[in-house]
């Protein structure tokens, strides 16, 4: 459905994470949820800047009760990258 699948995350979990992060991304970046898909690039497609990136990381940390280190945050270039990170961090 999303094209290239990374990792071994079940499709239902990928969809679950996507649906959880869509409202967070939409609110933080002030973009419509229908523009948010796994292939969307945070900078090029969704217009994230450095301040919004910090706000997005903080919002996800609060929502998922995790800490996202700077090195990991810098590697999040697409919505799929966020899904992969959350899945690896949260799933057993």
Secondary structure, 3 states (H helix, E strand, C coil): CCCCCCCCCCHHHHHHHHHHHHHHHHHHHCCCHHHCCCCCECCCCCCCCHHHHHHHHHHHHHHHCCCCCHHHHHCCCEHHHHHHHHHHHHCC
